[in-house]
Amino acid sequence: MIAAPRRLAIAALPWLFLAGGLVAAYGLFATLADNLADRNIRTGFGFLFDRAGFAIGETLISYAPGDSYAAALTVGLLNTLLIAALGIIFSTLLGLAVCMARLSSSWLLASLSGLYIELVRNIPLLLQMFVWYAVLLFGLPGPGPGAVGAFDLDNRGLHVPALTLADPAMPALLIAIIAWAILFAAVRRRWVRVRTALALAGIAVVPLMLWGGFDLPRAGRFGTIGGLSLSTEFLTLVASLSIYASAYLAEIFRGAILAVPAGQSEAAKALGLSPAQTMGRIVIPQALRIAIPPMTSWHLNTIKNSSLGVAIGYPEFVSVVDTVISQTGQAIEGVGLIVATFLLLSLSLSFVTGRYARRLGWSVAGQPGRSIQVTRESFPLRSIAAWPTWVRRNLVSGRRQSILTFAILTLTAALVGKGFSWLLFEATFAGGAAECRLASGACWPFLRENARLILFGTYPEAEQWRSAAAATALLSCLAISFVPRFWRSRLGLAWLGAIAVAVLLMHGGFAGLSYVPMEKWSGLPVTLLLASLAVVGAFPLAILLAFGRRSTRRGVRWPSVAFIELVRGTPLIGVLFLAAVLFPLFVPSYLSIDSLPRVQIALILFTAAYMAEVIRGGLMAVPVGQAEAAQALGLTKWQARRHILLPQALKVSVPGLVNTSISEVKNTTLVLIVGVFDLLQTTRLSYVEAQWRPYFAEAYLFTGTIFFLLCFSLSRLSMKIERKLNYAG
């Protein structure tokens, strides 16, 4: 008699949630309509056909300020596609090269490639982008009045020869494209050999050369004119996206290559194939099938990360949409275009790579067999007598390895020597900006004068001890996370307590502490708070979403799937724009919420979508028999989930959750785009003054070290937890 009402209540619970959601949605949209009417903001996409009235510096098609907003958005979309395509191609090639270096028998080459991967992966992409942009902008000379070569690089970009086509060449170009497509299909069908196809493709270029020519770069009155100019912003975006993704792709390729059964290499060796032939014809084709799913995920990230061009002024799609929103006030339509466009791009790439992967059959990832093992002898630090033998085996075992070792040591010595010379021998340690200008090394007085600005930003100087205490509380909690005996529920309570202490210290207004408004919060405490609150706040929501996506009730499963896929398919910048621009339109006019809480909510929702997929993977790893055994013991569904399924799923998911936390630390740098002063934004403020502007390298080196230590510590924590769980299992 008691069980029946309980079952009825459980069955009605999803419908109650649905009704509550509909009521909340009605209230939000009613408030939105009132706010739009009060602010006289029109809605609809009719503005797309209005005159844009702004110029775009880099276009792939003809565009003028008199064209429509739709034309401007088309230009931005084409720029995004170009950046994403180049980033995908270059990151894949560079990642494969780094992977081959990581698997090399040369100890030096493998160690340097491992160092490259650790450095790139543990520094936020936006910080790397700013470093590249500052190097190109301030490190290269400006356009001079002298002669310009066929290839010229200055702080305005790279200038290369451009192919110019006369009118008769246009049909020839079309014919050449058709011929290249036919040759590509013929090679795929093995109707034509590769060498023959290359020769015929070269012949197809001849008509273009007859009717065309090259426009060479040349010095103009206000800079280089002629040829093809690739701007500094374009080079920065392509380089940073390619380098950042290559570090992750290198590890994906390495894992896929090591997963190929060792018998394949042994069989190739028995057939007389060389190591290069074995790798190119046997190992890599099989490894590619294993690498396609995670590689596709990173290519999707490259597409979404192309939206970071808005931070350096490159006119990609998000940047153009931001300009359109500022001119028209069509925030809802603008953010909707961002979400729809990137979802379409992500789904298109997933569809193409999915079909290609199914054609190859990536089920080979699960085939049994002993995997290739690459064991590399570590350097014997304690036994000096073993050094000569180790050097002969790992550095000079053959002629080729000896040459490679000599080249690497020479290049490394030159770079390290130059780095130490800049850091120490030619550096300035005392004085001010005037003394720094007399030296060619690092300017350490810059950090003495600006370290507090970088760490605490615009927080009142007399109260900055509170910012330091808040940061110390959060970092102390991170430190105790390395102690295994705290890996219980008490660790979660410790994080909640540290976050509460940090917020109270920053906010003030009690116990004699003066009140500090949130717009004054900035620097390292804001970065730590944003990351900590995003992870802690997203965790319970991620659990609900993971169970919701696996629910048999469509009313629960479909909203969970829609939320997860919508958020994961949208760039974080789009989610932040949603919080910064649209959120005020959905709340009553008398309710004012600072930008920091709005951004925090966006980060929590974004993190929850990714965490939910990690936890769902852990739930799928729990044997079905566990739920059946819980049901046989008389446990309810929720009791089984809480006491049986969730603990086992979290045990599997903890490394992935820590990796998500690492990504969240790096994602906090994006909040500067919507006006929140995090650590990276205060770093940029530190060299705004003219006297300190040449010393951006010192600022980014200081901030990069902080982010590297944070992310590297979290990655070590992930490895420690994984080893502990594997040992316990």
N, C-alpha and C positions, 0 to 999 in steps of 0.2 A: 504493500500500500504506500510505502514511503518512496520506493524506487520509481514508481510511475510519475509522480509530480516532478521528481528530479530529472527524469528523462525528458519530460515535456519542457522543463525550463532550459535544459541544454539544447533541445531542438529549436526552441524559440530564440536562443541567444543570437545566432547569426542574423535573424530577421530584425531583432532589436538594434543590432549594430548597423544594419542597412538603413533602417528607419532613421536612426540618429545621424548617420552620414548624410542622408537626403535632407534632413532638416538643417544640418550645418551648412551643406552646400547651398541651400536656398537662402540662408542668412548671409553667407559670403557674397553671393551674386546680387542679392538685394542691396547690400552695402556698396558693392562695386558700382551698381547702377546709380545710386545716390551720389557717390563720390565723383563719378564721371560727369553727372549732370551739374554738380556744384562747381567743378573745375572747368566746365565747358570743353571737355575732351570728346571729340567725335570718335566713333568706332567704325570698323570696316576696312576693307582693303582698297577703297577707291583712291587713296593717296598714292598708290603705286604708279598711277598714270600722271601725277603732277610733276612739274619741273623740279629736278633735284636741286640745282643751284650751287653745287659744290664740286670741286675738281678732285680727281683721283690720280695720284702720281704714277702708278704703275697699272697698266691695263693690257690685256691680251686681245681685246677687241676695241674698235673705235668707240670712244666715249668723250662727251663734252658736258660741261655744267648745265647746258640747256636741255640735256636728255632727261628722261623720266627716272623716278626712283627705282622702277623695275629694272631699267638698264644699269643703274648703279649697283643694285643687288646682284645682277648677273655678272658684272665685273668682279665683285667681291667673291662670288661663288667660284668663278674660274680661277681666281688667284688662290683660293683655298684648295681647289683640286690640284693645281700645279704644285703647291707647297707639299701637300699630302703625298702626291705621287713621287716627287723627288725624295722626300723624307723616307718613304717606304723602300724605294730602290736603294738609296745610299746606305740606309741603316741595315738592310739585309746583307748587302755586299760587305760592309764593314764588320757586321756581326759575325759573318762567316769567316772573315779573315782573322778576327780576334779569337774565334773558336779554334781555328787551326793553330794559331800561336799558343793557345792555352794547352792544346794537346801535343804540342811539339816535344820532341825528345830533348831539346835544349832547355836546361834548367833556367837559364837567364831569361829566355824568351817567354817561357811559361809563367815565370814569376812576375815579369813586367806586365804581361797581359792580365794576370790576376789582380795586380795593383790597379791597372786601368779600370777594370770592372768594378772594384770596390769603390774607387774614387767617384766614378760617374754615377753609380747607383745610389750613393749615399749623400749626394748633393742635389737639392731641388732643381728641377728643370728651369724654372723661371730665373733662379740665381745664375745658372750656367748661361742662360740667354743674355742676361744683363752683362755678364763678364765678356762674352763674345762681342756684344754690341759696343761696350766701352773700349775694348781692345781695337776693334776696327775703326771706331769713331775718333778716339784720341791717340791711338798708337800709330796709325798710318798717316803719312803726309797728305796735305791737301792738294788739290789739283794745281799744278804749276803752269807757268807760261811757256815752258820749254816744249820740246818735241815729245810726242806721245807714241809709244810703240804699238805694235799690233795687239798686244795684251798689256793692259795697264790696270794697276790696282792702287786706289787712293781711298781716302776716308769717305768718298761719296759712292764707292762701289767698284765693281769689276767691269772693265770695258773690253769687249772682245769684238772681232770682225763679225759682221752680219751679212747674210746672203740676201742679195737684192735680185728680184725677179722682174723681168720685163713682161709685157702682156703675152707674147708667144710662149713664155715659159709656164704659164698657168695650166694649160692642157697637159704639158709635159709633166708637171708636178702631179697632176691627178693620175696620169698614166703610170708614173713611177710608183705612186702609193698602191695602186691596184696590182702592179707587178710584184711589189714587195710582199703584199698580202698573199698572192698566189704562190710565191716562192716559199713563204713561211709555211703555208698549208702543205706544199709538196715535201718539204723537209720533214714535217710532222708525220706525213703518210709514208715517208721513206721512198718517195718516188725519185728524189734527187738527192745527191750527196751534198753535204754541207759546203764543201769547197766549191762545187759547181754553182750552188745557190749564191754564195758570196760573190763569185765572179759575175754572175748575171745581175746581181743587185748593183754591183759597181758599174756595169754597163748602163743600167737604167738611170744612173746619175749624169751620164754624159750630156743628154739634152738640156738638163738644168744648167750645166756649166757653160753650154754654148749660148744660151739666152739670158743667163744670169751673170752676176758678178758679186764682188765683196765690197761692202762699205766699211772702211777701216776707221777706227777711232782717231780723232785728231783734236788738237788743242783749240779751244774756242775762247771767246772773250770772258765768259763766266764759268769756264770749266771744260771738261772733255765733251765733245759733241761727235756725232756719227757713230756707226757701229751699233752694237747691242750693249746696253748698260744694265748690269745687275746691281741693284741698289744695296747699300749696307744693310738695310733692314731685311731684304730678301736673303742675302748671304747669311746673316745672323740666324734667321729662322730655320733655314735649311740645315746649316751646320749643327745647331743645337739640337734639333729634332733627330737628326741622323746619329749624332754621337750618343745622345741619351738612350735612344731605343737600341742602339747596337750593343750596349753592355748587357741588356736583358736578353736580346736575341742570341748573343754569343753563348750564354748559359743554356738557353733553350736548345741550340744546335748541339752543344757539348753533351747535354743529357740525352738527346736523341741518338747521337753517334755512339755513345757508350751503351745504349740500350740495344744496339744491333748485336745479335748473337755472335760470339767469338768464332763459331764454326764458319761463318761467312768469310771472314778474313783468312782463316786457315785454309779453306778451300781455294780461295783466290791465290794464295801463296803456292799451293800445290800445283795450280795450273800455270805457274810461271809469271803471274802478273806482278808488276812492280808495286811498291807501296803507294805511289801516286795513282797508278791505274786502279788499284784496289779501292782507294778512297773515292776516286771520281766515278767509277763504274759500278761498284758493289755497295760500299758502305753508305755514301751520301744519298743515292736514290732511295734506299730503305729508310734511312734516318729522316728524310724529308717527309715521309708519310707520318712518322711519329711526331714531327715538329710542327705540322700544319695547324692543328688546333690552337696550341699556345701562341704560335707565331701570328695567327690571324688575330688573336686578342690584342697583341701588341701593335699590329698594323691599325686596328681600330683605335687604339690609344693615340697613335700618331695622327690619325685624322682629327680626333677631338683636340689633341694638343696643338694642332695648327691654329686654333683659335687664340693662342697666346700672342699672336702677332699684334693684337690690340694693345699689348703692353709696350711695344716699341714703335708703334705707329705704322705698321705694315697694313695696307688696305685689303685684308682678307675679309671674309664674309661677316664675322662678328663685329669687326671694326666698322664696316660700312653700315651694318644694322644699328650700331650704337650712334653713329652720326645721324642716321635717319630718325631714330627715336628722339634725339635731342632737338631736331628741327621740327618734327611733326607732332611730338607728344604721343605717338601711337605705340605706347609701351607694350600693350597686350599683344598687338599684332606682331611687333618686332621680336619679342621673346618667343612667340609662337612660331615664327619663321625660323628662328635659331634651332628650336627643339625639333621641328619637323624636318629641316634640312639635314641635320646631323643624324637623326634617326634614319632617314632615307639613305644617306651615305653608308651608315654602319650596316644596315640591312642588305644593301646592295653588295658590299664587300663580303659580308658573311655568306650571301647566296652564291657568289662566284667561287669563293674559296671552298665552300661546302661541296659544290658540284665537282670541282676539281679533285677534292680529297676523296669523295665517294668514287670517282672514276679510278683513282689510284688504289683505293681500299686501305684506309688507315687502320683497319683491324689488326694489321701486323704489329701494332704497338703491344698487343697482348700475347704475342706468340711466345711459347716457352723456349728456354735455351739459356746457356750461360752467356752473360753479357761481356762485352769487351772490357777488360780491366786495365786501367792506366795507373800504374804505381810509380811515383816519383820519389827518389831517395832524398830525404831532407838533409840539410847541411849539418854535419857533426860539430856542434858548437863546443862540446865539452872535450872531446878527444882530438887533441891537436895532431897526434900521430896519424889519424885517419884522413886528414885534409888532402895530402897529395893523391891518395887513391880516389877520393871523392872527386877531385878536380879532373883527374884523367877520365873517369867514367862519365861525368856529367857536363864537362865543358870542352874537353879536347880529345874526345874519343875517336874522331876522324877528321879528315881534311875539311869537309864541308862544315862540320860543327865548330872546328877551330876558327875558321874564317868568320862564321856567324858570331861566335863568342867575342872575337876581337872587335868586330864592327859594333856590336851592342855595347861592349865595355867602353869603346871610344866615344860613342854618341852619349851614353849615360854619363860618363865622366865630364864631357863638355857641358851637358845640361845641368848636372849637379853643381859643377864648379861655377857656372854662371848664376845659378840660383843662390848658392851660398854667398857669392860676391855681392849680389843684389841685396840679400837679406842681412848680411853682416859686415863684410869688408868695406863696401862702398856706401853703407847706410848711414843715415843721420840719426843720432840718438838724443841729441840735446838741441835746444834752441826752438825755433818756430819755422813758419813757412819760408821765411827769407833764407835761413840756413839750409833748408831742404833743397831750395832751387840751386844752390851751389854744388850739390852732390848729384850723382847719377844713380844712387841706390835707393833703398826703401826709406821712407820718411816716417820713422816711429813716433816723432812728436805729434803726428796727425792722430794716432790712436790715443795718445795721452790727452789731447784736447777734445776728442770726439767719442771716446769709448762710452761715456755715460749717455751721450745722445743716441748712439747706436743701440745700447742695451735698454734704455728706459724712455727714449724719445721725448715726447712733449709732456710727460708726467711732471708735476711740479717738482722743481729741483730740491726743495727743502723736505719733500716727502718721498724722495726716491728710495729711501731705506725700506719703505713699505713694498715697493716693487721688487727690490732685492730679496726681501723676506718671502714674498709670494713665490718668486722663481725658485728660491731655495727649498720651500716646502714641496713644490712639485718635483724638483730634481731629487730630493731626498726620498720621495715615494718611488721614483724610478729606481733609485739605488737599492732599496729594500726589495724590489721586485726580483732581484737576482738571487735572493736568499730562498732556497727551496722550502724551508719550514713555514714561510709566509704564503705559500701557494694554496691557500684555502679561501674561504669566503672573507676572512679577515683582510686579505689584500684588497678586495673590492671596497671594503669599508674604509681602509686606509686611503685609497684614492679619492673616495667621496669626501673624506675629512680634509685631505690636502686641498682639493678643489674649493671646498667651502671656506677654508682658512684663506686661500689666495684671493677669492672674490671679496671676502670681508675686508681684508687688508687693503686691496685696491680701491674698494668703494668707500670705506670709512663711514663717518657719521655716527660713531658710537665710541664710548670709552675714551673720549678726548681726541679721537682721530678726526681730522677735518674731512669733509665730504669732497670727493673728486669725481666730477662727471665722467661718463664713459668715453666721451669724445677726447678726453685727455689721456686715456689709457693707450699705451703703445709700447713697442719694443719686444724684448724677450718674454716678459710675463704674458703678453697678449698671445704670442705664438704658442707658448706652453698651455695656456688656458684653452685656446681654441682647439688644439689637438686633443688635450685630455678630455674636455667636455664632449667633443665629437665622438670619441671612442666610448666613453662611459655612457653617454646618453643614447648612442646608437645600439649598444649591445642588447638591451631588452626588446627594443623595436625589431632588431634583426632576428631574434628568436621567434617573435610572433610572425614575422614575414616568412621565415623558413618553414614553420609549421603550416602557415596559411597556404603557401605554394604547394605543399604536399597534401593539402586537405582534399577529401573527396567531394566536398560541397562546392559547387560552382560559384555560389555567392561569396565564398571566402577565397577560393583559389584564384578566380579571375582578377579581382582587385589587387591581390598580392602580386600576381604575375605582371599586371599592367604597371603597377608602381615600380617594381624592380627593373623591368625592361625599359620603362620610360626614363628613369633616373640614370641607369647605366649607359643608355644610348645617347645621353645629352652631355656635352662638355660641362665641367664644373663651373666654368665661367657663365654658361647659360643658367645654371642653377643659382649662382650668386646674383646674376642680373635679376632673376625672378624674385629673390629675396630683397634686393636693394631697390628695385624699380616698381615691381608689381605689388609687393606685400603691403605698402602703405595704402594702395587702392582698395584692398579687401578688408580693412579695419575701419571703424568709425573715425570720423575726423577729430573727435575729442580724445582719442586714444593715440598717444605718440610713443613709438618704440624706437629706441636708438638703433643705429646701423649695426653695432656690434652684436646685440642679441639676434637681430634678423639674420645676419651672416652665420651666427652660431647655429641657428635652427637649420639653415640650408646645409651646413656641413654635417649635422647630425643625420639628416635625411639622406644625404649623398653617401655617407659612410654606412648607414644601415642597409642600403641596397646591396653594397658589395659584401658586407658581413653576412647578410642573409644567404647569399649564394655559398659562402664558405661553410656556414653552419648546415645548410641543406646538403652539401657534399658529405659532411660528417654524419648526418642522419641517414643518408643512403648507404654509408659504410657499415651501419649497425645491422647485424644479421636479423632477418625477419623473425627468427625463432625467439628473439628477446621479447618482442611485443606479444607473441603468442604465449610465451611462458608467463608474462605479467598478467595476461588475461586469464590464464588458467589458475593463477593464484588469487583471482578475484579483485585485482586492482582495476580501478576505472581508467578510462582513456587518459585523462589528465594526470592521474597518479602515475601511470606507466610512463608518460612523457617526462614527468618531472623527476622521477626516481630511477628510471631504467634507461630510457632512450637518450635524454638530454645529457646526462653525465658522460655516457660513452661517446656521444657525438662531439661534445666539447673537447674530450681528450684527443680525438683525431683532428679537431679543427683549430686547436690552440696555435700551432705554428702559422697557419694561414691567417688567423686573427691578428697575431703580432705583426705579420707582414702588412696587413691592412692598416695597422697603427702606424707603421713606418711611412706608408704612402700618405697617411693623414698629416703627419708632421710636415712632409714636403708640400702637401696641398694647401697648407695654411698660407704659403707665400702668395697665393692667387688673390687673397682678400684685398691686397693693395689696389687691385683694379677697380674695386667698388668703394675705395676711400677709407679702408680700415688700416691703421698704422701698425703693421706688424713689424717683426725684426728686419725684414728685407726692405720695407719702406723707410724705416729710420736709417738704414744703411745708405740708401740713396740720398736721404736728406743730409747726411754727414759731409758730403763733398759738393753741396750746392754752392757754397761760398766760393768766390773766384780764387781765393788764395789756396784753397784745399782741392780745387777741381782736378789738378793733375794726379792726385794720389788716390784714385778710385781703386787701384789694385790692392792697397793696404786695407781699404774698407771691405772689399769683397773677400780678401784672404781671411780677415778676422771673422766675418759672418759665415763664410764657407766652412771654416774650422768648427764653429759652433754647430752648424747643421750636420756636418760629417760626424762629429762626436755623438750627437743625439741619435742619428740614424744608424750608425755603426754599433752603438750600444744596444739598440733595439734588435738589430740583426743578430748580434751575439746572444741576446736573451732568447730569441727565437730558436737558435741552434741549441742552446742549453736546455730549453724546455723539451725540444724534440728528442735530444739524447736521453733525457730523464724519462720521458714517456716510453721510448723504445726499450730502455733498460727495464722499466717497470713491467712493460708488456711481455 
